[in-house]
Amino acid sequence: MPSHINGIDHGLIAVGDLDAAAESWRRLGFVTTPKGRHVGKSTANYCIMFPGDYLELIGVVDTAAPPSQHDALIRARGDGLFASALAPNTAEEARNAVIAAGIEALPLRDLHRAVERPDGKADLYFKNFDMAEGATPDFRFFFCHHLTPDAMRHADWLQHPNGTTGLLGITVVSPRPAALQEAYARLFGLAQLIMTDDVLTIHLPRQRIIFATAEDAQAMYPEAELPAPAADAYGAVLSFTVADLAATRQYFDAAGVAHVPSGDAVLVPPAAASDVLLEFRGGT
């Protein structure tokens, strides 16, 4: 694994109604942070925090404000998984490594978000960068370096009633997984890629990224329908680890959350989760 990539930092889900989406995810048994505004930008978010990564529900809340870097994608995508941030050691190191690998990297940019913690208001600062269009085909990846990591998490935000402990990975529906190998070998390293038939899997230290055709992705999850196509390629599945899968099933039963068993996992349909199929698997 390239030393400048530590894995998935967070997944981003676009939502049309941010407050309603946060309430829906709370019904699924996730704790959300208070709403955070991207200072001076059009977007705001709620985050679902885990010890090593997190999920971001993001929406446009002020059309009069300058657009964020995600604004156009959020508007075009509608609800659904549309991007993922990669975790670097530092943004500068990762950008240099990306350029050395022959990938065009855009300039570093600073991001500021305010959030209310249980112990008071905190200002969160990030240094991010994107790669040129086409560098990460069929899905958007960018790098996110946390300059204030300790303020990002609070113990109250890490204990989820459904037992989720972290992100296991994402699955993207793509019409051409085999054609993506060269671009993603350049970013992640050839040794991290496995091509099985027409399914491309990228292995990260704790997570994995899968690109599969709609037919193959549906075959992976025959018990539940995938999200309706938003484009030729789109984020379809978010996979999570849970402390105790039986306890997760019991929580869903008690809370009235629609779910179906799928081998050694449990699936929650896209209609309940901002048009993303959720997979829960036992793990640490």
LOKEMAR-780622 format. One line per 3 residues: number of its first residue (from 1); their letters; for each residue y, x, z of C-alpha. Coordinates in steps of 0.02 Angstrom, whole numbers, padded with zeros to 5 digits. Layout:
BEGIN
NUM> a> Y X Z ~ ... .
***
This chain:
BEGIN
1> mps> 00000 00000 00000 ~ 00171 00072 -00044 ~ 00256 00132 00115 .
4> hin> 00415 00035 00073 ~ 00328 -00135 00083 ~ 00264 -00196 00251 .
7> gid> 00209 -00367 00188 ~ 00285 -00539 00172 ~ 00438 -00556 00283 .
10> hgl> 00461 -00742 00254 ~ 00428 -00882 00131 ~ 00568 -00995 00072 .
13> iav> 00551 -01182 00045 ~ 00689 -01275 -00045 ~ 00729 -01447 00024 .
16> gdl> 00849 -01580 -00034 ~ 00880 -01653 00139 ~ 00878 -01510 00263 .
19> daa> 00882 -01611 00424 ~ 00747 -01732 00366 ~ 00637 -01588 00311 .
22> aes> 00653 -01503 00480 ~ 00601 -01663 00566 ~ 00449 -01677 00451 .
25> wrr> 00393 -01501 00492 ~ 00416 -01534 00678 ~ 00299 -01684 00658 .
28> lgf> 00173 -01563 00584 ~ 00175 -01467 00748 ~ 00297 -01327 00708 .
31> vtt> 00443 -01277 00816 ~ 00603 -01251 00716 ~ 00752 -01148 00763 .
34> pkg> 00921 -01236 00772 ~ 01008 -01254 00605 ~ 01088 -01092 00547 .
37> rhv> 01230 -01080 00421 ~ 01244 -00939 00296 ~ 01421 -00889 00336 .
40> gks> 01538 -00914 00189 ~ 01398 -00985 00079 ~ 01337 -01156 00022 .
43> tan> 01169 -01153 00111 ~ 01097 -01178 00284 ~ 00922 -01167 00353 .
46> yci> 00797 -01203 00489 ~ 00669 -01067 00522 ~ 00491 -01077 00587 .
49> mfp> 00462 -00913 00676 ~ 00301 -00817 00707 ~ 00281 -00648 00791 .
52> gdy> 00272 -00550 00629 ~ 00345 -00662 00493 ~ 00419 -00835 00469 .
55> lel> 00455 -00982 00357 ~ 00629 -01035 00302 ~ 00676 -01214 00257 .
58> igv> 00835 -01195 00155 ~ 00953 -01319 00074 ~ 01126 -01335 00001 .
61> vdt> 01240 -01416 00130 ~ 01415 -01377 00067 ~ 01441 -01393 -00120 .
64> aap> 01622 -01337 -00102 ~ 01573 -01168 -00028 ~ 01529 -01017 -00136 .
67> psq> 01348 -01026 -00193 ~ 01216 -00921 -00107 ~ 01099 -00810 -00206 .
70> hda> 00969 -00950 -00197 ~ 01084 -01094 -00241 ~ 01035 -01118 -00423 .
73> lir> 00848 -01103 -00388 ~ 00859 -01229 -00245 ~ 00947 -01355 -00356 .
76> arg> 00828 -01327 -00501 ~ 00667 -01326 -00399 ~ 00691 -01477 -00289 .
79> dgl> 00577 -01477 -00137 ~ 00447 -01340 -00136 ~ 00402 -01157 -00111 .
82> fas> 00514 -01056 -00227 ~ 00529 -00878 -00161 ~ 00467 -00750 -00038 .
85> ala> 00555 -00605 00046 ~ 00464 -00440 00063 ~ 00482 -00337 00222 .
88> pnt> 00543 -00157 00198 ~ 00567 -00017 00323 ~ 00747 -00013 00265 .
91> aee> 00831 -00092 00116 ~ 00894 00076 00056 ~ 00721 00156 00061 .
94> arn> 00641 00009 -00028 ~ 00774 00004 -00162 ~ 00753 00189 -00198 .
97> avi> 00564 00168 -00209 ~ 00580 00017 -00323 ~ 00694 00113 -00441 .
100> aag> 00575 00262 -00439 ~ 00435 00143 -00492 ~ 00534 00096 -00646 .
103> iea> 00598 -00071 -00583 ~ 00781 -00117 -00602 ~ 00853 -00154 -00430 .
106> lpl> 01015 -00248 -00406 ~ 01146 -00186 -00281 ~ 01121 -00205 -00094 .
109> rdl> 01205 -00359 -00021 ~ 01249 -00407 00156 ~ 01205 -00576 00231 .
112> hra> 01268 -00652 00393 ~ 01196 -00806 00478 ~ 01246 -00885 00643 .
115> ver> 01114 -00967 00753 ~ 01110 -01050 00924 ~ 00979 -00970 01037 .
118> pdg> 00925 -01045 01203 ~ 01024 -00905 01286 ~ 01181 -00927 01180 .
121> kad> 01250 -00904 01005 ~ 01190 -00755 00904 ~ 01249 -00678 00742 .
124> lyf> 01110 -00619 00628 ~ 01141 -00485 00498 ~ 01033 -00436 00349 .
127> knf> 01039 -00312 00206 ~ 00947 -00377 00055 ~ 00923 -00338 -00128 .
130> dma> 00852 -00424 -00279 ~ 00763 -00353 -00428 ~ 00815 -00387 -00607 .
133> ega> 00758 -00547 -00690 ~ 00580 -00525 -00753 ~ 00534 -00389 -00627 .
136> tpd> 00431 -00514 -00526 ~ 00370 -00636 -00659 ~ 00322 -00816 -00617 .
139> frf> 00390 -00807 -00439 ~ 00543 -00741 -00350 ~ 00521 -00594 -00233 .
142> ffc> 00663 -00499 -00152 ~ 00681 -00378 -00006 ~ 00753 -00428 00162 .
145> hhl> 00797 -00298 00295 ~ 00838 -00369 00468 ~ 00980 -00275 00550 .
148> tpd> 00971 -00381 00709 ~ 00782 -00409 00727 ~ 00780 -00442 00914 .
151> amr> 00900 -00589 00895 ~ 00789 -00667 00761 ~ 00656 -00725 00884 .
154> had> 00650 -00810 01052 ~ 00494 -00848 01153 ~ 00532 -01034 01146 .
157> wlq> 00518 -01029 00956 ~ 00349 -00943 00944 ~ 00235 -01070 01030 .
160> hpn> 00190 -01201 00901 ~ 00097 -01357 00959 ~ -00018 -01347 00806 .
163> gtt> -00072 -01171 00856 ~ -00004 -01078 00705 ~ 00015 -00890 00733 .
166> gll> 00078 -00825 00566 ~ 00079 -00823 00377 ~ -00085 -00782 00291 .
169> git> -00018 -00792 00114 ~ 00048 -00891 -00032 ~ -00031 -00958 -00191 .
172> vvs> 00071 -00974 -00350 ~ 00017 -01077 -00499 ~ 00044 -00974 -00656 .
175> prp> -00007 -01006 -00836 ~ -00043 -00819 -00862 ~ -00107 -00726 -00708 .
178> aal> -00188 -00586 -00809 ~ -00022 -00548 -00895 ~ 00061 -00515 -00726 .
181> qea> -00042 -00362 -00679 ~ 00072 -00229 -00751 ~ 00230 -00294 -00668 .
184> yar> 00151 -00318 -00497 ~ 00055 -00154 -00503 ~ 00224 -00070 -00525 .
187> lfg> 00294 -00159 -00372 ~ 00145 -00162 -00253 ~ 00033 -00023 -00319 .
190> laq> -00120 -00043 -00430 ~ -00240 -00019 -00283 ~ -00174 -00178 -00202 .
193> lim> -00218 -00289 -00351 ~ -00384 -00372 -00386 ~ -00415 -00474 -00544 .
196> tdd> -00561 -00595 -00528 ~ -00589 -00694 -00687 ~ -00414 -00765 -00712 .
199> vlt> -00354 -00754 -00530 ~ -00239 -00612 -00477 ~ -00240 -00568 -00291 .
202> ihl> -00116 -00447 -00213 ~ -00174 -00381 -00044 ~ -00044 -00341 00088 .
205> prq> -00076 -00271 00263 ~ -00091 -00442 00346 ~ -00070 -00564 00202 .
208> rii> -00111 -00596 00020 ~ -00023 -00665 -00133 ~ -00126 -00760 -00261 .
211> fat> -00079 -00806 -00439 ~ -00197 -00933 -00518 ~ -00195 -01057 -00659 .
214> aed> -00173 -01239 -00611 ~ -00358 -01268 -00646 ~ -00415 -01122 -00540 .
217> aqa> -00295 -01163 -00399 ~ -00357 -01342 -00393 ~ -00536 -01278 -00391 .
220> myp> -00493 -01175 -00236 ~ -00434 -01333 -00148 ~ -00537 -01477 -00220 .
223> eae> -00512 -01584 -00066 ~ -00323 -01603 -00092 ~ -00206 -01621 -00239 .
226> lpa> -00088 -01479 -00277 ~ 00099 -01512 -00284 ~ 00160 -01591 -00445 .
229> paa> 00213 -01455 -00568 ~ 00396 -01411 -00553 ~ 00389 -01283 -00695 .
232> day> 00261 -01177 -00787 ~ 00245 -01072 -00629 ~ 00279 -01129 -00452 .
235> gav> 00234 -01097 -00271 ~ 00093 -01217 -00228 ~ 00009 -01166 -00066 .
238> lsf> 00061 -01088 00099 ~ -00082 -01021 00205 ~ -00068 -00995 00393 .
241> tva> -00174 -00919 00530 ~ -00204 -01020 00688 ~ -00270 -00969 00858 .
244> dla> -00405 -01104 00864 ~ -00444 -01209 00711 ~ -00530 -01345 00813 .
247> atr> -00375 -01361 00922 ~ -00267 -01373 00765 ~ -00375 -01515 00699 .
250> qyf> -00363 -01602 00868 ~ -00173 -01587 00864 ~ -00165 -01663 00689 .
253> daa> -00280 -01805 00743 ~ -00175 -01844 00896 ~ -00010 -01831 00802 .
256> gva> -00067 -01937 00656 ~ -00044 -01795 00530 ~ -00141 -01822 00369 .
259> hvp> -00267 -01681 00345 ~ -00435 -01644 00267 ~ -00567 -01511 00303 .
262> sgd> -00595 -01379 00170 ~ -00739 -01263 00214 ~ -00679 -01159 00361 .
265> avl> -00499 -01219 00341 ~ -00393 -01376 00362 ~ -00273 -01437 00227 .
268> vpp> -00115 -01541 00247 ~ -00060 -01626 00084 ~ 00103 -01586 -00005 .
271> aaa> 00176 -01758 00029 ~ 00186 -01714 00214 ~ 00259 -01539 00193 .
274> sdv> 00406 -01530 00071 ~ 00290 -01531 -00080 ~ 00186 -01382 -00024 .
277> lle> 00000 -01388 00010 ~ -00032 -01311 00182 ~ -00191 -01218 00227 .
280> frg> -00235 -01174 00407 ~ -00369 -01046 00445 ~ -00432 -00973 00608 .
283> gt> -00370 -00798 00646 ~ -00265 -00698 00766 .
***
